Amino acid sequence: MEKIITFEDFTKVDLRVGTIIEVNDFPEARNPAYQLKIDFGDLGIKKSSAQITTLYKKEELLNRQIVAVVNFPKKQIAKFMSECLVMGAVQANDVFLLNPEVKVKNGTTVN
């Protein structure tokens, strides 16, 4: 088990559902990755870099809902500014995206 956190620590993490509206290759990244634009409804559109190229084709990602942390500080990755962190389950170096079972409103909070 990782380091124990308090419930108060957990409540600081803002997890939201968003829909991927644009996917581009990211050749400047150290590891194979895509550049994503994600619609979070009232929170607006945020960009993210995701190392998910081995399991997902660009066409499969368009209009797919995902879960992301939206309250991390921005992070420069090569010449790209990542504004959120897409969540996924990691198994044997593959990342499986987390997503709701049914379509929900973009920006919906994940608890």
VMD Tcl script that builds the backbone (N, CA, C; Angstrom):
set m [mol new atoms 333]
animate dup $m
set s [atomselect $m all]
$s set {name element resname resid chain x y z} {
  {N N MET 1 A 0.846 -1.168 0.000}
  {CA C MET 1 A 0.000 0.000 0.000}
  {C C MET 1 A 0.898 1.240 0.000}
  {N N GLU 2 A 0.425 2.268 -0.702}
  {CA C GLU 2 A 1.154 3.532 -0.750}
  {C C GLU 2 A 0.954 4.290 0.554}
  {N N LYS 3 A 1.542 5.448 0.653}
  {CA C LYS 3 A 1.446 6.303 1.822}
  {C C LYS 3 A -0.026 6.602 2.146}
  {N N ILE 4 A -0.392 6.515 3.404}
  {CA C ILE 4 A -1.749 6.784 3.864}
  {C C ILE 4 A -2.001 8.299 3.845}
  {N N ILE 5 A -3.158 8.698 3.307}
  {CA C ILE 5 A -3.555 10.101 3.315}
  {C C ILE 5 A -4.841 10.233 4.122}
  {N N THR 6 A -5.147 11.446 4.490}
  {CA C THR 6 A -6.391 11.683 5.220}
  {C C THR 6 A -7.517 11.927 4.228}
  {N N PHE 7 A -8.758 11.838 4.723}
  {CA C PHE 7 A -9.900 12.149 3.880}
  {C C PHE 7 A -9.821 13.595 3.412}
  {N N GLU 8 A -9.334 14.475 4.288}
  {CA C GLU 8 A -9.172 15.885 3.919}
  {C C GLU 8 A -8.207 16.034 2.741}
  {N N ASP 9 A -7.120 15.252 2.742}
  {CA C ASP 9 A -6.187 15.268 1.607}
  {C C ASP 9 A -6.909 14.864 0.326}
  {N N PHE 10 A -7.708 13.806 0.403}
  {CA C PHE 10 A -8.417 13.311 -0.774}
  {C C PHE 10 A -9.390 14.343 -1.320}
  {N N THR 11 A -10.058 15.075 -0.425}
  {CA C THR 11 A -11.054 16.053 -0.885}
  {C C THR 11 A -10.418 17.220 -1.637}
  {N N LYS 12 A -9.120 17.373 -1.560}
  {CA C LYS 12 A -8.429 18.430 -2.300}
  {C C LYS 12 A -8.253 18.073 -3.773}
  {N N VAL 13 A -8.363 16.797 -4.108}
  {CA C VAL 13 A -8.191 16.346 -5.486}
  {C C VAL 13 A -9.520 16.522 -6.219}
  {N N ASP 14 A -9.506 17.312 -7.286}
  {CA C ASP 14 A -10.715 17.588 -8.066}
  {C C ASP 14 A -10.723 16.693 -9.295}
  {N N LEU 15 A -11.449 15.581 -9.195}
  {CA C LEU 15 A -11.592 14.624 -10.298}
  {C C LEU 15 A -12.874 14.946 -11.057}
  {N N ARG 16 A -12.761 15.063 -12.371}
  {CA C ARG 16 A -13.924 15.397 -13.200}
  {C C ARG 16 A -13.960 14.514 -14.440}
  {N N VAL 17 A -15.168 14.378 -14.979}
  {CA C VAL 17 A -15.376 13.671 -16.243}
  {C C VAL 17 A -15.308 14.696 -17.374}
  {N N GLY 18 A -14.603 14.338 -18.427}
  {CA C GLY 18 A -14.529 15.181 -19.612}
  {C C GLY 18 A -14.576 14.322 -20.867}
  {N N THR 19 A -14.823 14.974 -21.994}
  {CA C THR 19 A -14.877 14.285 -23.283}
  {C C THR 19 A -13.707 14.736 -24.143}
  {N N ILE 20 A -12.972 13.772 -24.680}
  {CA C ILE 20 A -11.838 14.077 -25.560}
  {C C ILE 20 A -12.393 14.607 -26.882}
  {N N ILE 21 A -11.985 15.829 -27.252}
  {CA C ILE 21 A -12.504 16.432 -28.475}
  {C C ILE 21 A -11.431 16.579 -29.564}
  {N N GLU 22 A -10.173 16.358 -29.194}
  {CA C GLU 22 A -9.097 16.432 -30.188}
  {C C GLU 22 A -7.936 15.572 -29.716}
  {N N VAL 23 A -7.325 14.847 -30.666}
  {CA C VAL 23 A -6.177 13.987 -30.371}
  {C C VAL 23 A -5.108 14.228 -31.427}
  {N N ASN 24 A -3.887 14.511 -30.972}
  {CA C ASN 24 A -2.771 14.727 -31.897}
  {C C ASN 24 A -1.568 13.919 -31.449}
  {N N ASP 25 A -0.740 13.533 -32.408}
  {CA C ASP 25 A 0.525 12.890 -32.082}
  {C C ASP 25 A 1.400 13.879 -31.323}
  {N N PHE 26 A 2.321 13.339 -30.513}
  {CA C PHE 26 A 3.208 14.183 -29.712}
  {C C PHE 26 A 4.633 13.665 -29.882}
  {N N PRO 27 A 5.232 13.897 -31.067}
  {CA C PRO 27 A 6.560 13.334 -31.346}
  {C C PRO 27 A 7.668 13.880 -30.456}
  {N N GLU 28 A 7.476 15.064 -29.839}
  {CA C GLU 28 A 8.516 15.645 -28.987}
  {C C GLU 28 A 8.579 15.000 -27.599}
  {N N ALA 29 A 7.571 14.242 -27.228}
  {CA C ALA 29 A 7.542 13.601 -25.911}
  {C C ALA 29 A 8.641 12.542 -25.811}
  {N N ARG 30 A 9.185 12.385 -24.595}
  {CA C ARG 30 A 10.230 11.378 -24.367}
  {C C ARG 30 A 9.724 9.967 -24.646}
  {N N ASN 31 A 8.510 9.686 -24.183}
  {CA C ASN 31 A 7.870 8.388 -24.430}
  {C C ASN 31 A 6.681 8.624 -25.351}
  {N N PRO 32 A 6.304 7.626 -26.167}
  {CA C PRO 32 A 5.180 7.815 -27.080}
  {C C PRO 32 A 3.933 8.308 -26.338}
  {N N ALA 33 A 3.338 9.373 -26.866}
  {CA C ALA 33 A 2.190 9.989 -26.193}
  {C C ALA 33 A 1.320 10.715 -27.221}
  {N N TYR 34 A 0.110 11.039 -26.775}
  {CA C TYR 34 A -0.792 11.892 -27.543}
  {C C TYR 34 A -0.968 13.212 -26.798}
  {N N GLN 35 A -1.285 14.247 -27.554}
  {CA C GLN 35 A -1.754 15.506 -26.987}
  {C C GLN 35 A -3.275 15.477 -27.089}
  {N N LEU 36 A -3.952 15.690 -25.965}
  {CA C LEU 36 A -5.407 15.632 -25.929}
  {C C LEU 36 A -5.987 17.003 -25.592}
  {N N LYS 37 A -7.125 17.323 -26.194}
  {CA C LYS 37 A -7.949 18.453 -25.757}
  {C C LYS 37 A -9.226 17.829 -25.217}
  {N N ILE 38 A -9.589 18.234 -23.990}
  {CA C ILE 38 A -10.690 17.598 -23.277}
  {C C ILE 38 A -11.691 18.656 -22.853}
  {N N ASP 39 A -12.961 18.418 -23.154}
  {CA C ASP 39 A -14.046 19.337 -22.796}
  {C C ASP 39 A -14.579 18.958 -21.418}
  {N N PHE 40 A -14.442 19.884 -20.456}
  {CA C PHE 40 A -14.937 19.670 -19.101}
  {C C PHE 40 A -16.160 20.533 -18.806}
  {N N GLY 41 A -16.968 20.806 -19.818}
  {CA C GLY 41 A -18.200 21.562 -19.624}
  {C C GLY 41 A -17.925 22.956 -19.120}
  {N N ASP 42 A -18.537 23.318 -17.982}
  {CA C ASP 42 A -18.401 24.663 -17.417}
  {C C ASP 42 A -16.960 25.013 -17.032}
  {N N LEU 43 A -16.113 23.999 -16.831}
  {CA C LEU 43 A -14.701 24.254 -16.509}
  {C C LEU 43 A -13.884 24.622 -17.742}
  {N N GLY 44 A -14.454 24.402 -18.914}
  {CA C GLY 44 A -13.775 24.732 -20.161}
  {C C GLY 44 A -13.005 23.564 -20.745}
  {N N ILE 45 A -12.183 23.885 -21.722}
  {CA C ILE 45 A -11.375 22.886 -22.427}
  {C C ILE 45 A -9.958 22.935 -21.859}
  {N N LYS 46 A -9.442 21.752 -21.526}
  {CA C LYS 46 A -8.090 21.646 -20.972}
  {C C LYS 46 A -7.282 20.689 -21.836}
  {N N LYS 47 A -5.961 20.905 -21.836}
  {CA C LYS 47 A -5.056 20.057 -22.601}
  {C C LYS 47 A -4.328 19.091 -21.671}
  {N N SER 48 A -3.986 17.935 -22.212}
  {CA C SER 48 A -3.223 16.960 -21.451}
  {C C SER 48 A -2.368 16.129 -22.393}
  {N N SER 49 A -1.271 15.640 -21.880}
  {CA C SER 49 A -0.440 14.680 -22.588}
  {C C SER 49 A -0.696 13.321 -21.947}
  {N N ALA 50 A -0.860 12.290 -22.769}
  {CA C ALA 50 A -1.151 10.961 -22.223}
  {C C ALA 50 A -0.355 9.892 -22.969}
  {N N GLN 51 A 0.329 9.048 -22.212}
  {CA C GLN 51 A 1.111 7.955 -22.787}
  {C C GLN 51 A 0.212 6.729 -22.946}
  {N N ILE 52 A -0.667 6.804 -23.921}
  {CA C ILE 52 A -1.673 5.756 -24.129}
  {C C ILE 52 A -1.665 5.245 -25.564}
  {N N THR 53 A -0.552 5.432 -26.260}
  {CA C THR 53 A -0.498 5.099 -27.685}
  {C C THR 53 A -0.475 3.596 -27.967}
  {N N THR 54 A -0.075 2.784 -26.995}
  {CA C THR 54 A 0.013 1.341 -27.266}
  {C C THR 54 A -1.354 0.676 -27.271}
  {N N LEU 55 A -2.302 1.194 -26.505}
  {CA C LEU 55 A -3.624 0.562 -26.423}
  {C C LEU 55 A -4.727 1.289 -27.190}
  {N N TYR 56 A -4.509 2.564 -27.487}
  {CA C TYR 56 A -5.583 3.373 -28.072}
  {C C TYR 56 A -5.132 4.053 -29.358}
  {N N LYS 57 A -5.965 3.926 -30.395}
  {CA C LYS 57 A -5.758 4.670 -31.630}
  {C C LYS 57 A -6.435 6.025 -31.481}
  {N N LYS 58 A -5.940 7.018 -32.204}
  {CA C LYS 58 A -6.501 8.364 -32.102}
  {C C LYS 58 A -8.008 8.373 -32.362}
  {N N GLU 59 A -8.440 7.635 -33.369}
  {CA C GLU 59 A -9.861 7.608 -33.729}
  {C C GLU 59 A -10.728 7.044 -32.593}
  {N N GLU 60 A -10.182 6.095 -31.829}
  {CA C GLU 60 A -10.930 5.483 -30.726}
  {C C GLU 60 A -11.098 6.444 -29.549}
  {N N LEU 61 A -10.209 7.422 -29.452}
  {CA C LEU 61 A -10.236 8.343 -28.328}
  {C C LEU 61 A -11.196 9.515 -28.524}
  {N N LEU 62 A -11.428 9.891 -29.771}
  {CA C LEU 62 A -12.323 11.017 -30.045}
  {C C LEU 62 A -13.712 10.747 -29.490}
  {N N ASN 63 A -14.250 11.717 -28.790}
  {CA C ASN 63 A -15.588 11.658 -28.175}
  {C C ASN 63 A -15.700 10.655 -27.033}
  {N N ARG 64 A -14.583 10.163 -26.554}
  {CA C ARG 64 A -14.571 9.236 -25.418}
  {C C ARG 64 A -14.526 10.038 -24.121}
  {N N GLN 65 A -15.319 9.640 -23.151}
  {CA C GLN 65 A -15.269 10.291 -21.847}
  {C C GLN 65 A -14.181 9.648 -21.001}
  {N N ILE 66 A -13.511 10.504 -20.232}
  {CA C ILE 66 A -12.421 10.069 -19.350}
  {C C ILE 66 A -12.574 10.751 -18.002}
  {N N VAL 67 A -11.751 10.329 -17.052}
  {CA C VAL 67 A -11.674 10.963 -15.737}
  {C C VAL 67 A -10.295 11.606 -15.637}
  {N N ALA 68 A -10.256 12.833 -15.107}
  {CA C ALA 68 A -8.983 13.534 -14.982}
  {C C ALA 68 A -8.957 14.376 -13.713}
  {N N VAL 69 A -7.754 14.596 -13.200}
  {CA C VAL 69 A -7.532 15.558 -12.119}
  {C C VAL 69 A -7.402 16.925 -12.792}
  {N N VAL 70 A -8.251 17.874 -12.385}
  {CA C VAL 70 A -8.259 19.175 -13.051}
  {C C VAL 70 A -7.664 20.298 -12.204}
  {N N ASN 71 A -7.210 19.996 -10.992}
  {CA C ASN 71 A -6.682 21.069 -10.145}
  {C C ASN 71 A -5.197 20.920 -9.812}
  {N N PHE 72 A -4.442 20.222 -10.656}
  {CA C PHE 72 A -2.984 20.233 -10.542}
  {C C PHE 72 A -2.452 21.496 -11.211}
  {N N PRO 73 A -1.272 21.952 -10.820}
  {CA C PRO 73 A -0.680 23.066 -11.557}
  {C C PRO 73 A -0.321 22.618 -12.977}
  {N N LYS 74 A -0.277 23.554 -13.903}
  {CA C LYS 74 A 0.114 23.235 -15.280}
  {C C LYS 74 A 1.535 22.687 -15.281}
  {N N LYS 75 A 1.809 21.800 -16.258}
  {CA C LYS 75 A 3.139 21.186 -16.344}
  {C C LYS 75 A 3.624 21.244 -17.785}
  {N N GLN 76 A 4.831 21.777 -17.956}
  {CA C GLN 76 A 5.441 21.858 -19.283}
  {C C GLN 76 A 6.013 20.492 -19.644}
  {N N ILE 77 A 5.590 19.961 -20.788}
  {CA C ILE 77 A 6.111 18.697 -21.304}
  {C C ILE 77 A 6.584 18.983 -22.719}
  {N N ALA 78 A 7.888 19.008 -22.910}
  {CA C ALA 78 A 8.493 19.462 -24.171}
  {C C ALA 78 A 7.944 20.857 -24.464}
  {N N LYS 79 A 7.352 21.071 -25.640}
  {CA C LYS 79 A 6.809 22.390 -25.981}
  {C C LYS 79 A 5.304 22.462 -25.734}
  {N N PHE 80 A 4.796 21.578 -24.902}
  {CA C PHE 80 A 3.351 21.451 -24.669}
  {C C PHE 80 A 3.046 21.705 -23.192}
  {N N MET 81 A 1.987 22.467 -22.918}
  {CA C MET 81 A 1.592 22.754 -21.536}
  {C C MET 81 A 0.398 21.869 -21.174}
  {N N SER 82 A 0.624 20.916 -20.279}
  {CA C SER 82 A -0.434 20.028 -19.811}
  {C C SER 82 A -1.192 20.715 -18.674}
  {N N GLU 83 A -2.533 20.694 -18.753}
  {CA C GLU 83 A -3.365 21.416 -17.794}
  {C C GLU 83 A -4.182 20.499 -16.880}
  {N N CYS 84 A -4.140 19.202 -17.134}
  {CA C CYS 84 A -4.853 18.240 -16.290}
  {C C CYS 84 A -4.163 16.892 -16.414}
  {N N LEU 85 A -4.523 15.966 -15.524}
  {CA C LEU 85 A -3.916 14.639 -15.522}
  {C C LEU 85 A -4.999 13.595 -15.769}
  {N N VAL 86 A -4.919 12.942 -16.918}
  {CA C VAL 86 A -5.875 11.893 -17.270}
  {C C VAL 86 A -5.575 10.666 -16.418}
  {N N MET 87 A -6.619 10.088 -15.833}
  {CA C MET 87 A -6.456 8.953 -14.936}
  {C C MET 87 A -6.553 7.624 -15.698}
  {N N GLY 88 A -5.729 6.669 -15.255}
  {CA C GLY 88 A -5.758 5.351 -15.856}
  {C C GLY 88 A -5.197 4.316 -14.899}
  {N N ALA 89 A -5.597 3.090 -15.115}
  {CA C ALA 89 A -5.052 1.965 -14.365}
  {C C ALA 89 A -3.827 1.463 -15.128}
  {N N VAL 90 A -2.710 1.280 -14.416}
  {CA C VAL 90 A -1.464 0.869 -15.061}
  {C C VAL 90 A -1.213 -0.603 -14.765}
  {N N GLN 91 A -1.024 -1.339 -15.841}
  {CA C GLN 91 A -0.731 -2.776 -15.705}
  {C C GLN 91 A 0.300 -3.142 -16.757}
  {N N ALA 92 A 1.439 -3.636 -16.309}
  {CA C ALA 92 A 2.516 -4.055 -17.212}
  {C C ALA 92 A 2.857 -2.954 -18.219}
  {N N ASN 93 A 2.986 -1.723 -17.737}
  {CA C ASN 93 A 3.349 -0.551 -18.542}
  {C C ASN 93 A 2.263 -0.098 -19.518}
  {N N ASP 94 A 1.088 -0.700 -19.485}
  {CA C ASP 94 A -0.042 -0.238 -20.286}
  {C C ASP 94 A -0.960 0.588 -19.399}
  {N N VAL 95 A -1.543 1.641 -19.968}
  {CA C VAL 95 A -2.462 2.496 -19.232}
  {C C VAL 95 A -3.870 2.290 -19.788}
  {N N PHE 96 A -4.782 1.867 -18.905}
  {CA C PHE 96 A -6.181 1.651 -19.264}
  {C C PHE 96 A -6.974 2.832 -18.710}
  {N N LEU 97 A -7.560 3.625 -19.599}
  {CA C LEU 97 A -8.264 4.838 -19.189}
  {C C LEU 97 A -9.451 4.545 -18.291}
  {N N LEU 98 A -9.637 5.409 -17.282}
  {CA C LEU 98 A -10.809 5.323 -16.420}
  {C C LEU 98 A -11.908 6.169 -17.038}
  {N N ASN 99 A -13.123 5.629 -17.040}
  {CA C ASN 99 A -14.237 6.357 -17.618}
  {C C ASN 99 A -15.557 5.892 -16.998}
  {N N PRO 100 A -16.584 6.752 -17.032}
  {CA C PRO 100 A -17.888 6.334 -16.507}
  {C C PRO 100 A -18.507 5.267 -17.408}
  {N N GLU 101 A -19.345 4.422 -16.820}
  {CA C GLU 101 A -20.006 3.361 -17.589}
  {C C GLU 101 A -21.053 3.903 -18.546}
  {N N VAL 102 A -21.662 5.025 -18.179}
  {CA C VAL 102 A -22.665 5.661 -19.044}
  {C C VAL 102 A -22.234 7.102 -19.284}
  {N N LYS 103 A -22.727 7.701 -20.361}
  {CA C LYS 103 A -22.373 9.081 -20.672}
  {C C LYS 103 A -22.971 10.001 -19.601}
  {N N VAL 104 A -22.130 10.893 -19.089}
  {CA C VAL 104 A -22.557 11.876 -18.089}
  {C C VAL 104 A -22.183 13.265 -18.588}
  {N N LYS 105 A -22.702 14.283 -17.935}
  {CA C LYS 105 A -22.413 15.661 -18.303}
  {C C LYS 105 A -20.930 15.958 -18.087}
  {N N ASN 106 A -20.310 16.601 -19.081}
  {CA C ASN 106 A -18.908 17.000 -18.941}
  {C C ASN 106 A -18.767 17.923 -17.729}
  {N N GLY 107 A -17.727 17.669 -16.943}
  {CA C GLY 107 A -17.483 18.451 -15.737}
  {C C GLY 107 A -18.044 17.790 -14.486}
  {N N THR 108 A -18.741 16.670 -14.642}
  {CA C THR 108 A -19.305 15.972 -13.483}
  {C C THR 108 A -18.180 15.571 -12.523}
  {N N THR 109 A -18.399 15.800 -11.248}
  {CA C THR 109 A -17.432 15.477 -10.203}
  {C C THR 109 A -17.382 13.965 -9.968}
  {N N VAL 110 A -16.176 13.456 -9.735}
  {CA C VAL 110 A -15.982 12.055 -9.375}
  {C C VAL 110 A -15.624 12.009 -7.897}
  {N N ASN 111 A -16.391 11.268 -7.109}
  {CA C ASN 111 A -16.145 11.135 -5.677}
  {C C ASN 111 A -15.724 9.728 -5.329}
}
mol reanalyze $m
mol bondsrecalc $m
mol representation Tube
mol addrep $m
